[in-house]
Amino acid sequence: MGQFLESWKDITPQLLSILLTTIIICTLCIVYNVKIRNLKDGEELCGFLVLTETFVGMMENMVVTTMGKKFKHLTPYAMYIFLYILVSSIIALLGFEPLSSSYTVTLSMAIVSFFGIYYYGLKYQKLLFFMKFAYNPIELLTQFVPILSLSFRLFGNILAGATILGLLYGALINAQGAIFGFKSVSSQIWSEDFLAQYRYWWSGFNFLSVIMLPWLHLYFDLFDGVIQSIVFTMLTLSYWANAKDGEHEPASEPVERDNVKKIKMKKVKVDLKTKPIVSAEVAQ
């Protein structure tokens, strides 16, 4: 038992967050499935179902707007990526380490998005997908930019928030220990002797951080988590859309512009024909 507890200490803190995040997402999906199956005709939706349906509609609209109606089947993947980042940031409010603060996690997510670029590029453009390398050899280097962009953006933003909060916690513990006349309390708490925070309960409780830091947690863990979830999902879908058909523009735009030009030309011709008639009537 003692060896198990010692090995548990050595476990990566992000791994525990990954397990909790997966359990929470799976639980939400199961609860939604059970509730929607047991819903009777004419029965009003409960608050949970309303929020879930709104979220599903929002994500489906994001996928359709970026990729097209034919790619609705990507909605579950977009939902999972969004929830994976968001839920891991929310559980950080409970004291767990955000899984995005590990570069291994963000790099793995970015690699999946990178493989998706080649999948949709080769599926819809075939060998024409590689023509960009012939026209511009620099593309051979810049093709790996999505991996760095997606991974470092998410990793940097989440890690920066966690680092700032960690520094503030250490400073407030030290300040509170100094107030009570124990300047070495913080060094003992952060050392291998973890039980020091229970011996110096006034610094272990740390009422200064309870007053000051919850508002920063709401920003760095909740608000920043929502923003990063949207950004990562949107960038992934945008990379796939560009790989699928290059510049993502609706094919109907040129036709509509030509129709507008024809209508304008007809109006000009009609005006030219009617002007002499009007002038003749005025002369009479």
C-alpha positions as CSV (number, residue, x, y, z in Angstrom):
1,M,0.0,0.0,0.0
2,G,2.8,2.3,0.8
3,Q,4.5,1.7,-2.5
4,F,1.2,2.5,-4.3
5,L,0.9,5.8,-2.5
6,E,4.5,6.7,-3.3
7,S,3.9,5.9,-7.0
8,W,0.6,7.9,-7.0
9,K,2.6,11.0,-6.0
10,D,4.8,10.6,-9.1
11,I,1.8,10.5,-11.5
12,T,1.6,13.5,-13.9
13,P,-1.1,15.9,-12.5
14,Q,-2.5,16.4,-16.0
15,L,-3.2,12.7,-16.3
16,L,-5.7,12.9,-13.4
17,S,-7.3,15.9,-15.2
18,I,-7.6,13.9,-18.4
19,L,-9.3,11.1,-16.6
20,L,-11.8,13.4,-14.8
21,T,-12.4,15.4,-18.0
22,T,-13.2,12.2,-20.0
23,I,-15.5,10.9,-17.2
24,I,-17.4,14.2,-17.0
25,I,-17.9,14.4,-20.8
26,C,-19.0,10.7,-21.0
27,T,-21.4,11.2,-18.1
28,L,-23.0,14.3,-19.8
29,C,-23.4,12.3,-23.1
30,I,-25.0,9.4,-21.3
31,V,-27.4,11.6,-19.3
32,Y,-28.4,13.4,-22.4
33,N,-29.0,10.1,-24.3
34,V,-31.1,8.7,-21.5
35,K,-33.2,11.9,-21.1
36,I,-33.8,12.4,-24.8
37,R,-34.9,8.8,-25.2
38,N,-37.3,8.9,-22.3
39,L,-38.8,12.2,-23.5
40,K,-42.5,11.8,-24.5
41,D,-44.3,13.5,-27.3
42,G,-45.5,17.0,-26.3
43,E,-43.5,17.0,-23.1
44,E,-41.5,20.2,-22.4
45,L,-37.7,20.0,-22.4
46,C,-35.9,20.4,-19.1
47,G,-33.2,22.9,-18.6
48,F,-30.4,20.4,-19.2
49,L,-31.9,19.4,-22.6
50,V,-32.5,23.0,-23.6
51,L,-28.8,23.9,-22.9
52,T,-27.6,20.8,-24.6
53,E,-29.7,21.3,-27.7
54,T,-28.5,24.9,-27.9
55,F,-24.9,23.8,-27.6
56,V,-25.4,21.1,-30.3
57,G,-27.1,23.7,-32.6
58,M,-24.3,26.2,-32.1
59,M,-21.5,23.7,-32.9
60,E,-23.4,22.3,-35.9
61,N,-23.8,25.9,-37.2
62,M,-20.1,26.4,-36.7
63,V,-19.2,23.3,-38.7
64,V,-21.7,24.0,-41.5
65,T,-20.6,27.6,-41.8
66,T,-16.9,26.7,-42.0
67,M,-17.0,23.4,-43.9
68,G,-20.4,23.2,-45.6
69,K,-23.7,21.3,-45.1
70,K,-22.2,18.1,-46.3
71,F,-19.9,17.9,-43.3
72,K,-22.5,17.9,-40.5
73,H,-21.0,14.6,-39.4
74,L,-18.0,16.5,-38.0
75,T,-20.2,18.1,-35.3
76,P,-19.6,15.4,-32.7
77,Y,-15.8,15.8,-33.1
78,A,-16.0,19.6,-32.8
79,M,-18.2,19.2,-29.7
80,Y,-15.7,16.9,-28.1
81,I,-12.7,19.1,-28.8
82,F,-14.6,22.1,-27.4
83,L,-15.7,20.3,-24.3
84,Y,-12.3,18.7,-23.8
85,I,-10.7,22.0,-23.4
86,L,-13.5,23.8,-21.6
87,V,-14.2,21.1,-19.0
88,S,-10.5,20.7,-18.2
89,S,-10.4,24.5,-17.6
90,I,-13.5,24.4,-15.4
91,I,-12.2,21.6,-13.2
92,A,-9.1,23.8,-12.6
93,L,-11.5,25.8,-10.4
94,L,-11.6,22.8,-8.0
95,G,-7.8,22.8,-7.8
96,F,-6.9,20.3,-10.5
97,E,-4.2,21.0,-13.1
98,P,-5.6,22.0,-16.5
99,L,-4.6,19.3,-19.0
100,S,-3.8,22.0,-21.6
101,S,-0.9,23.1,-19.3
102,S,1.0,20.0,-20.6
103,Y,2.5,20.5,-24.0
104,T,2.1,16.7,-24.7
105,V,-1.7,17.1,-24.7
106,T,-1.8,20.2,-26.9
107,L,0.7,18.7,-29.3
108,S,-1.3,15.5,-29.6
109,M,-4.5,17.5,-30.4
110,A,-2.6,19.7,-33.0
111,I,-1.2,16.6,-34.7
112,V,-4.7,15.1,-35.1
113,S,-5.8,18.4,-36.7
114,F,-2.7,18.4,-39.0
115,F,-3.5,14.8,-40.2
116,G,-7.0,16.1,-41.0
117,I,-5.5,18.7,-43.3
118,Y,-3.8,16.1,-45.4
119,Y,-6.9,13.8,-45.3
120,Y,-9.3,16.4,-46.7
121,G,-6.7,17.9,-49.1
122,L,-6.0,14.5,-50.7
123,K,-9.6,13.4,-50.7
124,Y,-11.0,16.4,-52.5
125,Q,-8.0,17.9,-54.4
126,K,-6.2,14.6,-55.1
127,L,-2.7,15.2,-56.4
128,L,-3.4,18.9,-57.0
129,F,-3.0,19.3,-53.3
130,F,0.8,19.0,-53.8
131,M,0.9,21.6,-56.6
132,K,1.4,24.4,-54.0
133,F,4.8,22.9,-53.2
134,A,5.8,23.1,-56.8
135,Y,4.7,26.7,-57.2
136,N,6.2,27.8,-53.8
137,P,8.9,25.5,-52.3
138,I,8.7,27.5,-49.0
139,E,5.4,25.7,-48.4
140,L,7.4,22.6,-47.6
141,L,8.5,24.4,-44.3
142,T,5.3,26.4,-43.7
143,Q,3.1,23.2,-43.9
144,F,4.1,22.5,-40.3
145,V,3.0,25.9,-39.0
146,P,-0.5,24.6,-38.0
147,I,1.0,22.2,-35.6
148,L,3.1,24.9,-33.9
149,S,0.3,27.4,-34.1
150,L,-2.4,25.2,-32.6
151,S,-0.3,23.6,-29.9
152,F,1.7,26.6,-28.6
153,R,-1.3,29.0,-28.6
154,L,-3.4,26.7,-26.4
155,F,-0.4,25.6,-24.3
156,G,0.9,29.1,-23.8
157,N,-2.4,30.7,-22.8
158,I,-3.4,28.0,-20.3
159,L,0.1,27.7,-18.8
160,A,0.5,31.4,-18.5
161,G,-2.7,31.6,-16.4
162,A,-1.6,28.7,-14.2
163,T,1.8,30.2,-13.7
164,I,0.5,33.5,-12.7
165,L,-2.0,32.0,-10.2
166,G,0.8,29.7,-8.8
167,L,3.1,32.7,-8.2
168,L,0.3,34.7,-6.5
169,Y,-0.5,31.8,-4.2
170,G,3.1,31.5,-3.2
171,A,3.4,35.2,-2.6
172,L,0.2,35.3,-0.5
173,I,1.2,32.3,1.6
174,N,4.6,34.0,2.3
175,A,2.9,37.3,3.1
176,Q,0.4,35.6,5.5
177,G,3.2,33.7,7.1
178,A,5.1,36.9,7.6
179,I,2.1,38.5,9.2
180,F,1.9,35.8,11.8
181,G,5.7,35.9,12.4
182,F,6.6,32.7,10.5
183,K,8.6,33.8,7.5
184,S,9.7,30.3,6.6
185,V,6.2,28.9,6.5
186,S,6.0,29.1,2.7
187,S,9.3,27.3,2.1
188,Q,8.2,24.5,4.4
189,I,4.9,24.1,2.7
190,W,6.4,24.0,-0.8
191,S,9.1,21.6,0.3
192,E,8.9,17.8,0.5
193,D,7.2,18.1,4.0
194,F,3.7,18.4,2.7
195,L,2.2,18.2,6.2
196,A,3.7,21.6,7.1
197,Q,0.6,23.3,5.8
198,Y,-1.5,21.4,8.5
199,R,1.0,22.3,11.3
200,Y,0.8,26.0,10.3
201,W,-2.9,25.9,9.6
202,W,-3.2,29.7,9.3
203,S,-1.0,29.7,6.2
204,G,-2.4,26.5,4.9
205,F,-5.9,28.1,5.0
206,N,-4.5,31.3,3.6
207,F,-7.5,33.7,3.9
208,L,-5.7,36.3,1.7
209,S,-5.9,34.0,-1.4
210,V,-9.5,33.1,-0.6
211,I,-10.4,36.8,-0.8
212,M,-8.3,37.9,-3.8
213,L,-7.8,35.0,-6.2
214,P,-11.3,33.6,-7.0
215,W,-11.9,36.5,-9.4
216,L,-8.6,35.7,-11.2
217,H,-9.7,32.0,-11.4
218,L,-12.9,33.0,-13.1
219,Y,-10.9,34.9,-15.7
220,F,-8.0,32.5,-16.3
221,D,-9.9,29.2,-15.9
222,L,-13.4,30.0,-17.1
223,F,-13.3,32.9,-19.5
224,D,-10.0,32.0,-21.0
225,G,-11.0,28.4,-21.2
226,V,-14.1,29.3,-23.3
227,I,-12.1,31.6,-25.6
228,Q,-9.4,28.9,-26.2
229,S,-12.0,26.2,-26.9
230,I,-13.7,28.4,-29.6
231,V,-10.3,29.4,-31.1
232,F,-8.9,25.8,-31.3
233,T,-12.1,24.4,-32.8
234,M,-12.5,27.2,-35.3
235,L,-8.9,27.0,-36.4
236,T,-9.1,23.3,-36.9
237,L,-12.2,23.6,-39.1
238,S,-10.7,26.5,-41.0
239,Y,-7.5,24.5,-41.8
240,W,-9.6,21.6,-43.0
241,A,-11.8,23.8,-45.1
242,N,-8.8,25.5,-46.8
243,A,-7.3,22.1,-47.5
244,K,-10.6,20.8,-48.9
245,D,-11.1,23.6,-51.5
246,G,-8.4,26.2,-51.0
247,E,-10.0,29.7,-50.6
248,H,-13.2,28.9,-48.9
249,E,-15.7,30.9,-51.0
250,P,-19.2,29.8,-52.1
251,A,-19.3,28.7,-55.7
252,S,-22.5,30.6,-56.3
253,E,-20.9,34.1,-55.8
254,P,-19.6,34.7,-59.3
255,V,-23.0,33.6,-60.8
256,E,-24.8,36.0,-58.6
257,R,-22.4,38.8,-59.4
258,D,-23.0,38.2,-63.2
259,N,-26.7,38.3,-62.7
260,V,-26.4,41.6,-60.8
261,K,-24.4,43.1,-63.7
262,K,-26.9,41.9,-66.3
263,I,-29.8,43.4,-64.3
264,K,-27.9,46.7,-64.0
265,M,-27.2,46.7,-67.8
266,K,-30.9,46.1,-68.5
267,K,-31.9,49.1,-66.3
268,V,-29.4,51.3,-68.1
269,K,-30.9,50.3,-71.5
270,V,-34.4,50.9,-70.3
271,D,-33.5,54.3,-69.0
272,L,-31.8,55.3,-72.3
273,K,-35.0,54.3,-74.2
274,T,-37.4,56.2,-72.0
275,K,-35.5,59.4,-71.7
276,P,-36.3,60.6,-75.3
277,I,-40.0,59.9,-74.8
278,V,-40.1,61.9,-71.6
279,S,-38.3,64.8,-73.2
280,A,-40.7,64.7,-76.1
281,E,-43.7,64.8,-73.8
282,V,-42.2,67.8,-72.0
283,A,-41.6,69.6,-75.3
284,Q,-45.3,69.3,-76.2
